[in-house]
Amino acid sequence: MKSLAKFTIVGISGIVLLKLFATILFPLLGLMIGLFAMTVKMALIAAVIFFVYSLIKKRKAEANPEVEVGP
């Protein structure tokens, strides 16, 4: 009977520790996923802005060809 009480105490304390660990870990995991998603979103926005800028720059270069003077 004493071994059953030991197993019960170990099991209950394990469940309590698991609950405490999950209480701390899940919000941190959500925070990390949210920060990663925000970083990806910012990188995507920067890529779109760079793409649009390069298109505008290319069209301006085609509209105003610079005259090169050779030697």
MIKE-187406 format. One record per atom (N, C-alpha, C): atom name; residue number from 0; x, z, y; residue in one letter. Coordinates in steps of 0.1 Angstrom, whole numbers. Example, Ala and Ser with C-alpha at 12.3 -4.5 7.8 and 13.67 -1.06 7.14 Angstrom:
2
+----+-----+-------+-------+-------+---+
!  a !   k !     x !     z !     y ! r !
+----+-----+-------+-------+-------+---+
!  N !   0 !   132 !    78 !   -57 ! A !
! CA !   0 !   123 !    78 !   -45 ! A !
!  C !   0 !   132 !    78 !   -33 ! A !
!  N !   1 !   128 !    71 !   -22 ! S !
! CA !   1 !   137 !    71 !   -11 ! S !
!  C !   1 !   129 !    79 !     0 ! S !
+----+-----+-------+-------+-------+---+
This chain:
71
+----+-----+-------+-------+-------+---+
!  a !   k !     x !     z !     y ! r !
+----+-----+-------+-------+-------+---+
!  N !   0 !     8 !     0 !   -12 ! M !
! CA !   0 !     0 !     0 !     0 ! M !
!  C !   0 !     9 !     0 !    13 ! M !
!  N !   1 !    20 !     6 !    12 ! K !
! CA !   1 !    29 !     7 !    23 ! K !
!  C !   1 !    34 !    -7 !    27 ! K !
!  N !   2 !    37 !   -15 !    17 ! S !
! CA !   2 !    42 !   -29 !    20 ! S !
!  C !   2 !    31 !   -37 !    26 ! S !
!  N !   3 !    18 !   -35 !    23 ! L !
! CA !   3 !     7 !   -42 !    29 ! L !
!  C !   3 !     6 !   -39 !    44 ! L !
!  N !   4 !     8 !   -26 !    47 ! A !
! CA !   4 !     8 !   -22 !    61 ! A !
!  C !   4 !    19 !   -28 !    69 ! A !
!  N !   5 !    31 !   -29 !    63 ! K !
! CA !   5 !    42 !   -35 !    69 ! K !
!  C !   5 !    40 !   -50 !    72 ! K !
!  N !   6 !    34 !   -57 !    62 ! F !
! CA !   6 !    31 !   -71 !    64 ! F !
!  C !   6 !    20 !   -73 !    75 ! F !
!  N !   7 !    11 !   -64 !    75 ! T !
! CA !   7 !     0 !   -65 !    85 ! T !
!  C !   7 !     6 !   -63 !    99 ! T !
!  N !   8 !    15 !   -53 !   101 ! I !
! CA !   8 !    21 !   -50 !   114 ! I !
!  C !   8 !    29 !   -62 !   118 ! I !
!  N !   9 !    37 !   -67 !   109 ! V !
! CA !   9 !    46 !   -79 !   112 ! V !
!  C !   9 !    37 !   -91 !   116 ! V !
!  N !  10 !    27 !   -93 !   108 ! G !
! CA !  10 !    18 !  -104 !   111 ! G !
!  C !  10 !    11 !  -103 !   125 ! G !
!  N !  11 !     6 !   -91 !   128 ! I !
! CA !  11 !    -1 !   -89 !   141 ! I !
!  C !  11 !     9 !   -90 !   152 ! I !
!  N !  12 !    21 !   -84 !   151 ! S !
! CA !  12 !    31 !   -85 !   161 ! S !
!  C !  12 !    35 !  -100 !   163 ! S !
!  N !  13 !    36 !  -107 !   152 ! G !
! CA !  13 !    40 !  -121 !   153 ! G !
!  C !  13 !    29 !  -129 !   160 ! G !
!  N !  14 !    17 !  -127 !   158 ! I !
! CA !  14 !     6 !  -134 !   165 ! I !
!  C !  14 !     6 !  -130 !   180 ! I !
!  N !  15 !     8 !  -117 !   183 ! V !
! CA !  15 !     9 !  -113 !   197 ! V !
!  C !  15 !    21 !  -120 !   204 ! V !
!  N !  16 !    32 !  -120 !   198 ! L !
! CA !  16 !    44 !  -127 !   204 ! L !
!  C !  16 !    42 !  -142 !   205 ! L !
!  N !  17 !    35 !  -148 !   196 ! L !
! CA !  17 !    32 !  -162 !   197 ! L !
!  C !  17 !    23 !  -165 !   208 ! L !
!  N !  18 !    13 !  -157 !   210 ! K !
! CA !  18 !     4 !  -158 !   221 ! K !
!  C !  18 !    11 !  -156 !   235 ! K !
!  N !  19 !    20 !  -146 !   236 ! L !
! CA !  19 !    28 !  -144 !   248 ! L !
!  C !  19 !    37 !  -156 !   251 ! L !
!  N !  20 !    43 !  -161 !   240 ! F !
! CA !  20 !    52 !  -173 !   241 ! F !
!  C !  20 !    44 !  -185 !   246 ! F !
!  N !  21 !    33 !  -187 !   240 ! A !
! CA !  21 !    24 !  -199 !   244 ! A !
!  C !  21 !    19 !  -197 !   258 ! A !
!  N !  22 !    16 !  -185 !   263 ! T !
! CA !  22 !    12 !  -183 !   276 ! T !
!  C !  22 !    23 !  -187 !   286 ! T !
!  N !  23 !    35 !  -184 !   283 ! I !
! CA !  23 !    46 !  -188 !   292 ! I !
!  C !  23 !    50 !  -203 !   290 ! I !
!  N !  24 !    50 !  -207 !   278 ! L !
! CA !  24 !    56 !  -221 !   275 ! L !
!  C !  24 !    47 !  -232 !   280 ! L !
!  N !  25 !    34 !  -231 !   277 ! F !
! CA !  25 !    25 !  -242 !   280 ! F !
!  C !  25 !    24 !  -245 !   295 ! F !
!  N !  26 !    23 !  -236 !   304 ! P !
! CA !  26 !    23 !  -240 !   318 ! P !
!  C !  26 !    37 !  -246 !   322 ! P !
!  N !  27 !    48 !  -241 !   317 ! L !
! CA !  27 !    61 !  -247 !   320 ! L !
!  C !  27 !    62 !  -261 !   315 ! L !
!  N !  28 !    56 !  -264 !   303 ! L !
! CA !  28 !    56 !  -277 !   297 ! L !
!  C !  28 !    47 !  -286 !   306 ! L !
!  N !  29 !    36 !  -281 !   310 ! G !
! CA !  29 !    27 !  -289 !   319 ! G !
!  C !  29 !    34 !  -292 !   332 ! G !
!  N !  30 !    41 !  -283 !   338 ! L !
! CA !  30 !    49 !  -285 !   350 ! L !
!  C !  30 !    59 !  -296 !   348 ! L !
!  N !  31 !    67 !  -295 !   338 ! M !
! CA !  31 !    77 !  -305 !   335 ! M !
!  C !  31 !    71 !  -319 !   333 ! M !
!  N !  32 !    60 !  -320 !   326 ! I !
! CA !  32 !    54 !  -333 !   324 ! I !
!  C !  32 !    49 !  -338 !   338 ! I !
!  N !  33 !    43 !  -330 !   346 ! G !
! CA !  33 !    38 !  -334 !   359 ! G !
!  C !  33 !    49 !  -338 !   368 ! G !
!  N !  34 !    60 !  -331 !   368 ! L !
! CA !  34 !    72 !  -335 !   377 ! L !
!  C !  34 !    77 !  -349 !   372 ! L !
!  N !  35 !    78 !  -351 !   359 ! F !
! CA !  35 !    83 !  -363 !   353 ! F !
!  C !  35 !    73 !  -375 !   357 ! F !
!  N !  36 !    60 !  -372 !   356 ! A !
! CA !  36 !    51 !  -383 !   360 ! A !
!  C !  36 !    52 !  -386 !   375 ! A !
!  N !  37 !    54 !  -376 !   383 ! M !
! CA !  37 !    55 !  -378 !   398 ! M !
!  C !  37 !    68 !  -386 !   400 ! M !
!  N !  38 !    79 !  -383 !   393 ! T !
! CA !  38 !    91 !  -391 !   395 ! T !
!  C !  38 !    89 !  -406 !   391 ! T !
!  N !  39 !    82 !  -408 !   380 ! V !
! CA !  39 !    80 !  -422 !   376 ! V !
!  C !  39 !    71 !  -429 !   386 ! V !
!  N !  40 !    61 !  -422 !   391 ! K !
! CA !  40 !    52 !  -428 !   401 ! K !
!  C !  40 !    60 !  -432 !   414 ! K !
!  N !  41 !    69 !  -423 !   418 ! M !
! CA !  41 !    77 !  -426 !   430 ! M !
!  C !  41 !    86 !  -438 !   428 ! M !
!  N !  42 !    92 !  -438 !   416 ! A !
! CA !  42 !   101 !  -449 !   412 ! A !
!  C !  42 !    94 !  -462 !   412 ! A !
!  N !  43 !    82 !  -462 !   407 ! L !
! CA !  43 !    73 !  -474 !   406 ! L !
!  C !  43 !    70 !  -479 !   420 ! L !
!  N !  44 !    66 !  -469 !   429 ! I !
! CA !  44 !    63 !  -473 !   443 ! I !
!  C !  44 !    75 !  -479 !   450 ! I !
!  N !  45 !    87 !  -473 !   448 ! A !
! CA !  45 !    99 !  -478 !   454 ! A !
!  C !  45 !   102 !  -492 !   449 ! A !
!  N !  46 !   100 !  -494 !   436 ! A !
! CA !  46 !   102 !  -508 !   430 ! A !
!  C !  46 !    93 !  -518 !   436 ! A !
!  N !  47 !    80 !  -514 !   438 ! V !
! CA !  47 !    71 !  -524 !   444 ! V !
!  C !  47 !    75 !  -527 !   459 ! V !
!  N !  48 !    78 !  -516 !   466 ! I !
! CA !  48 !    82 !  -518 !   480 ! I !
!  C !  48 !    95 !  -527 !   481 ! I !
!  N !  49 !   105 !  -525 !   472 ! F !
! CA !  49 !   117 !  -533 !   472 ! F !
!  C !  49 !   113 !  -548 !   468 ! F !
!  N !  50 !   104 !  -550 !   459 ! F !
! CA !  50 !   100 !  -563 !   455 ! F !
!  C !  50 !    93 !  -571 !   466 ! F !
!  N !  51 !    84 !  -564 !   473 ! V !
! CA !  51 !    78 !  -570 !   485 ! V !
!  C !  51 !    88 !  -573 !   496 ! V !
!  N !  52 !    97 !  -564 !   498 ! Y !
! CA !  52 !   107 !  -566 !   509 ! Y !
!  C !  52 !   116 !  -578 !   505 ! Y !
!  N !  53 !   120 !  -579 !   493 ! S !
! CA !  53 !   128 !  -591 !   489 ! S !
!  C !  53 !   121 !  -604 !   490 ! S !
!  N !  54 !   108 !  -604 !   487 ! L !
! CA !  54 !   100 !  -616 !   489 ! L !
!  C !  54 !    99 !  -620 !   504 ! L !
!  N !  55 !    97 !  -610 !   513 ! I !
! CA !  55 !    96 !  -612 !   527 ! I !
!  C !  55 !   109 !  -617 !   532 ! I !
!  N !  56 !   120 !  -611 !   528 ! K !
! CA !  56 !   133 !  -615 !   532 ! K !
!  C !  56 !   137 !  -629 !   528 ! K !
!  N !  57 !   133 !  -633 !   515 ! K !
! CA !  57 !   135 !  -646 !   510 ! K !
!  C !  57 !   127 !  -657 !   518 ! K !
!  N !  58 !   115 !  -654 !   522 ! R !
! CA !  58 !   107 !  -663 !   529 ! R !
!  C !  58 !   112 !  -665 !   543 ! R !
!  N !  59 !   117 !  -654 !   550 ! K !
! CA !  59 !   123 !  -655 !   563 ! K !
!  C !  59 !   136 !  -664 !   562 ! K !
!  N !  60 !   143 !  -662 !   552 ! A !
! CA !  60 !   156 !  -670 !   550 ! A !
!  C !  60 !   152 !  -685 !   548 ! A !
!  N !  61 !   142 !  -688 !   541 ! E !
! CA !  61 !   138 !  -702 !   539 ! E !
!  C !  61 !   132 !  -708 !   552 ! E !
!  N !  62 !   125 !  -700 !   560 ! A !
! CA !  62 !   119 !  -705 !   572 ! A !
!  C !  62 !   129 !  -707 !   583 ! A !
!  N !  63 !   139 !  -699 !   584 ! N !
! CA !  63 !   150 !  -700 !   594 ! N !
!  C !  63 !   163 !  -703 !   587 ! N !
!  N !  64 !   166 !  -715 !   583 ! P !
! CA !  64 !   179 !  -717 !   577 ! P !
!  C !  64 !   190 !  -717 !   587 ! P !
!  N !  65 !   200 !  -710 !   584 ! E !
! CA !  65 !   211 !  -708 !   593 ! E !
!  C !  65 !   220 !  -720 !   591 ! E !
!  N !  66 !   225 !  -725 !   602 ! V !
! CA !  66 !   234 !  -737 !   602 ! V !
!  C !  66 !   248 !  -732 !   600 ! V !
!  N !  67 !   254 !  -737 !   590 ! E !
! CA !  67 !   268 !  -734 !   587 ! E !
!  C !  67 !   277 !  -744 !   593 ! E !
!  N !  68 !   287 !  -739 !   601 ! V !
! CA !  68 !   296 !  -749 !   607 ! V !
!  C !  68 !   309 !  -749 !   599 ! V !
!  N !  69 !   312 !  -760 !   593 ! G !
! CA !  69 !   324 !  -762 !   585 ! G !
!  C !  69 !   337 !  -764 !   594 ! G !
!  N !  70 !   348 !  -762 !   588 ! P !
! CA !  70 !   361 !  -764 !   595 ! P !
!  C !  70 !   365 !  -778 !   598 ! P !
+----+-----+-------+-------+-------+---+
